[in-house]
Amino acid sequence: MNKKIGFIGAGKMAQAMIEGIVKSNMIPKENIMASAATEKTIDKIVRIHGIIASLSNIDVARFADILILAVKPDIHGVVIEEIKKNIKQNAIIVTIAAGITLKDIEQAFGFQVKTVRTMPNTPSLVGEGMSAICANDYLSEDELIEVERLFHCFGKTERLQEKFMDAVPSISGSSPAYVYMLLEAMADGGVRQGIPRDKAYRLAAQAVLGAAKMVLETGIHPGELKDDVCTPGGATIEAVATLEKEQFRGAILAAMESCTKKVTTLN
């Protein structure tokens, strides 16, 4: 891809994305630039990733063909006000923040700007991210495909209508935290029954990874896959019955609902 990529902000999510892009070798390091608020962060990303870095958001805005706003939702307005007179004429603006709409970005710039709204997640750090994507009408199909190719450097993408984007954090953006809690609980259960903790974590994590791959690669409904594990009168159906008794599904649904409610109040 013959594009220059800019990141305004270099937090954990931005660094996960940068790591994936650098590892893919799709973009030369000299075509990637990030800004950060401190010299310490600048030194870190230059040392680890070998890209260009600056304390100036304006430098990045002038540099980038695809400009990723990797900042918290509440400072988008301030950042855009700072850079809006310095972006390239055909720059594509990408937001990764929860609750920031395409209209929010357009209104903050005050003129027609190519805008993509995304919601990536932290497994991007290991190349297994999941990013939901939607765009405004100013992008061509080829331009949107370019953005998707960029995101494929660190995982998979799914196009969604914007009306669904506020729900995405609850199902893929924030959900790794739910899975980590599940893994921790499973490991605790293994330790309680005498299994060494390091082995318990590996057993639990590989089981979750394998179960997810079964869903993705077979296309079989998760309920059917669950039934296949539950032999009549066996141990698994006893465990499933206990999870149902303890309202496992209800707890997940409630957590997702509270996540989405929070997203809608962030901007």
C-alpha positions as CSV (number, residue, x, y, z in Angstrom):
1,M,0.0,0.0,0.0
2,N,1.5,3.3,-1.1
3,K,0.0,5.4,1.7
4,K,1.3,7.3,4.7
5,I,-0.3,6.3,8.0
6,G,-0.6,8.6,10.9
7,F,-1.7,8.0,14.5
8,I,-2.6,10.9,16.8
9,G,-2.2,9.3,20.1
10,A,0.0,6.3,21.0
11,G,-1.8,4.4,23.8
12,K,-2.1,0.7,24.1
13,M,-4.7,0.3,21.3
14,A,-2.6,2.5,18.9
15,Q,0.5,0.6,19.7
16,A,-1.2,-2.8,19.1
17,M,-2.3,-1.5,15.7
18,I,1.1,-0.2,14.9
19,E,2.7,-3.5,15.9
20,G,0.5,-5.4,13.5
21,I,1.1,-3.0,10.6
22,V,4.8,-3.1,11.1
23,K,4.9,-6.9,11.3
24,S,2.8,-7.2,8.2
25,N,5.5,-5.3,6.1
26,M,2.6,-3.8,4.1
27,I,3.7,-0.3,5.0
28,P,7.3,0.8,5.2
29,K,8.2,2.0,8.7
30,E,9.2,5.4,7.3
31,N,5.6,5.8,6.1
32,I,4.1,5.4,9.6
33,M,4.1,8.3,12.1
34,A,2.6,8.7,15.5
35,S,2.3,11.6,18.0
36,A,2.3,11.3,21.8
37,A,2.1,13.7,24.7
38,T,5.4,12.8,26.3
39,E,9.1,12.3,25.3
40,K,9.0,9.0,27.2
41,T,6.2,7.6,24.9
42,I,7.9,8.9,21.8
43,D,11.2,7.2,22.7
44,K,9.4,4.0,23.4
45,I,7.5,3.7,20.1
46,V,10.6,4.7,18.1
47,R,12.7,2.1,20.0
48,I,10.1,-0.7,19.8
49,H,8.4,-0.1,16.4
50,G,11.0,1.9,14.5
51,I,8.5,4.3,13.1
52,I,8.6,8.2,13.0
53,A,7.3,9.9,16.1
54,S,6.5,13.5,17.1
55,L,5.2,15.5,20.0
56,S,3.2,17.5,17.4
57,N,-0.3,16.4,16.3
58,I,0.0,18.9,13.4
59,D,3.1,17.2,12.1
60,V,1.2,13.9,11.9
61,A,-1.9,15.6,10.3
62,R,0.3,17.0,7.6
63,F,2.1,13.7,7.0
64,A,-0.8,11.2,6.8
65,D,-3.0,10.0,4.0
66,I,-4.9,7.8,6.4
67,L,-5.1,9.6,9.8
68,I,-6.1,7.5,12.8
69,L,-7.5,9.4,15.8
70,A,-6.4,7.2,18.6
71,V,-7.4,9.4,21.5
72,K,-10.1,9.3,24.1
73,P,-13.7,10.3,23.0
74,D,-13.8,13.4,25.2
75,I,-10.8,15.1,23.5
76,H,-11.7,14.4,19.8
77,G,-13.1,17.9,19.5
78,V,-9.9,19.5,20.9
79,V,-7.6,17.5,18.7
80,I,-9.7,18.1,15.5
81,E,-9.8,21.8,16.2
82,E,-6.0,21.7,16.4
83,I,-5.4,19.8,13.2
84,K,-8.3,20.6,10.9
85,K,-6.5,23.2,8.8
86,N,-3.5,20.9,8.4
87,I,-4.9,17.7,7.0
88,K,-4.3,16.6,3.4
89,Q,-7.0,17.4,0.9
90,N,-8.0,13.8,0.4
91,A,-7.1,12.5,3.8
92,I,-9.1,9.7,5.3
93,I,-9.9,10.3,9.0
94,V,-10.4,7.1,11.1
95,T,-11.7,7.1,14.6
96,I,-11.3,4.2,17.0
97,A,-13.2,5.7,19.9
98,A,-16.4,4.4,21.3
99,G,-19.4,6.6,20.9
100,I,-17.9,9.0,18.3
101,T,-20.2,9.1,15.3
102,L,-19.4,9.9,11.6
103,K,-21.5,13.0,12.0
104,D,-19.5,14.1,15.1
105,I,-16.3,14.0,13.1
106,E,-17.7,15.8,10.1
107,Q,-19.2,18.6,12.4
108,A,-15.9,19.0,14.3
109,F,-14.0,19.5,11.0
110,G,-16.7,21.8,9.7
111,F,-16.3,20.7,6.1
112,Q,-16.7,17.5,4.0
113,V,-14.1,15.0,5.1
114,K,-13.7,11.3,4.4
115,T,-14.4,9.5,7.6
116,V,-14.3,6.0,8.8
117,R,-15.7,4.9,12.2
118,T,-14.1,1.7,13.7
119,M,-14.1,-0.3,16.9
120,P,-11.0,-2.5,17.2
121,N,-10.0,-4.6,20.2
122,T,-6.8,-5.4,22.1
123,P,-6.2,-8.9,20.7
124,S,-4.9,-6.8,17.7
125,L,-1.6,-7.0,19.6
126,V,-1.3,-10.7,18.7
127,G,-2.8,-10.4,15.2
128,E,-6.3,-11.6,16.3
129,G,-8.2,-8.4,16.5
130,M,-11.8,-7.9,15.5
131,S,-12.7,-4.5,14.1
132,A,-16.2,-3.3,13.2
133,I,-16.1,-0.6,10.4
134,C,-18.5,1.9,8.8
135,A,-17.8,4.9,6.6
136,N,-19.5,8.1,5.4
137,D,-20.5,8.6,1.7
138,Y,-17.3,10.6,0.8
139,L,-15.2,7.5,0.6
140,S,-15.1,5.3,-2.6
141,E,-15.3,1.6,-2.3
142,D,-11.6,1.3,-3.1
143,E,-10.7,3.7,-0.3
144,L,-12.7,1.7,2.2
145,I,-11.1,-1.5,1.0
146,E,-7.7,0.2,1.7
147,V,-8.7,1.0,5.2
148,E,-9.9,-2.6,5.7
149,R,-6.6,-3.9,4.3
150,L,-4.8,-1.8,6.9
151,F,-6.9,-3.3,9.7
152,H,-6.4,-6.8,8.4
153,C,-2.7,-6.4,9.4
154,F,-3.8,-7.1,13.0
155,G,-7.0,-9.1,12.7
156,K,-10.3,-9.3,10.9
157,T,-13.0,-6.7,10.0
158,E,-16.7,-6.7,9.7
159,R,-18.7,-3.9,8.0
160,L,-21.7,-2.8,9.9
161,Q,-24.4,-0.1,9.5
162,E,-23.5,2.8,11.8
163,K,-26.7,2.3,13.8
164,F,-25.1,-0.9,15.3
165,M,-21.8,0.6,16.2
166,D,-22.7,1.6,19.7
167,A,-23.4,-2.0,20.5
168,V,-20.0,-3.2,19.1
169,P,-18.0,-2.5,22.3
170,S,-20.2,-4.9,24.3
171,I,-19.7,-7.8,21.9
172,S,-16.2,-7.4,20.6
173,G,-14.5,-4.3,21.9
174,S,-14.9,-4.9,25.6
175,S,-15.6,-8.6,25.6
176,P,-12.0,-9.7,25.8
177,A,-12.2,-8.5,29.4
178,Y,-15.1,-10.9,30.0
179,V,-13.1,-13.7,28.5
180,Y,-10.1,-12.9,30.7
181,M,-12.4,-13.1,33.7
182,L,-13.7,-16.5,32.5
183,L,-10.2,-17.7,32.0
184,E,-9.1,-16.5,35.4
185,A,-12.1,-18.2,37.0
186,M,-11.4,-21.5,35.1
187,A,-7.8,-21.4,36.2
188,D,-8.8,-20.8,39.8
189,G,-11.1,-23.8,39.6
190,G,-8.2,-25.9,38.3
191,V,-5.9,-24.7,41.0
192,R,-8.6,-25.4,43.6
193,Q,-8.6,-29.0,42.3
194,G,-4.8,-29.3,42.5
195,I,-3.6,-28.3,39.0
196,P,-0.5,-26.0,38.9
197,R,-1.6,-22.4,38.0
198,D,0.6,-22.1,34.9
199,K,-0.8,-25.3,33.5
200,A,-4.4,-24.3,34.5
201,Y,-4.1,-21.1,32.5
202,R,-2.8,-22.9,29.4
203,L,-5.5,-25.6,29.6
204,A,-8.2,-23.0,29.9
205,A,-6.9,-20.6,27.3
206,Q,-6.4,-23.3,24.7
207,A,-9.9,-24.6,25.3
208,V,-11.4,-21.1,24.8
209,L,-9.2,-20.6,21.6
210,G,-10.3,-24.0,20.3
211,A,-14.0,-23.4,21.0
212,A,-13.9,-20.1,19.2
213,K,-12.2,-21.6,16.2
214,M,-14.8,-24.3,16.1
215,V,-17.5,-21.7,15.8
216,L,-15.6,-19.6,13.1
217,E,-14.3,-22.5,11.0
218,T,-17.3,-24.9,11.1
219,G,-20.2,-22.5,10.9
220,I,-22.1,-24.8,13.3
221,H,-24.4,-23.0,15.7
222,P,-22.8,-22.6,19.2
223,G,-25.8,-24.3,20.8
224,E,-25.3,-27.4,18.6
225,L,-21.6,-27.5,19.4
226,K,-22.4,-27.2,23.1
227,D,-24.9,-30.1,22.7
228,D,-22.2,-32.2,21.1
229,V,-20.0,-31.9,24.3
230,C,-22.9,-32.7,26.6
231,T,-23.3,-36.5,26.7
232,P,-26.4,-37.8,28.4
233,G,-25.9,-38.1,32.2
234,G,-22.3,-36.8,31.8
235,A,-20.2,-34.3,33.7
236,T,-20.5,-31.5,31.1
237,I,-24.3,-31.3,31.3
238,E,-24.0,-31.1,35.0
239,A,-21.7,-28.1,34.6
240,V,-24.0,-26.5,32.1
241,A,-27.0,-27.0,34.4
242,T,-25.1,-25.2,37.2
243,L,-24.1,-22.3,34.9
244,E,-27.8,-22.0,33.9
245,K,-28.8,-22.1,37.6
246,E,-26.3,-19.4,38.4
247,Q,-27.6,-17.2,35.5
248,F,-24.4,-17.3,33.4
249,R,-26.2,-16.2,30.3
250,G,-28.2,-13.5,32.1
251,A,-25.0,-12.1,33.6
252,I,-23.4,-11.8,30.2
253,L,-26.5,-10.1,28.7
254,A,-26.7,-7.7,31.6
255,A,-23.0,-6.8,31.3
256,M,-23.4,-6.2,27.5
257,E,-26.4,-3.9,28.1
258,S,-24.5,-1.9,30.8
259,C,-21.6,-1.6,28.4
260,T,-23.7,-0.2,25.6
261,K,-25.5,2.2,27.9
262,K,-22.1,3.6,29.0
263,V,-21.0,4.0,25.4
264,T,-24.0,6.1,24.5
265,T,-23.0,8.6,27.3
266,L,-19.3,8.9,26.5
267,N,-19.6,11.6,23.8
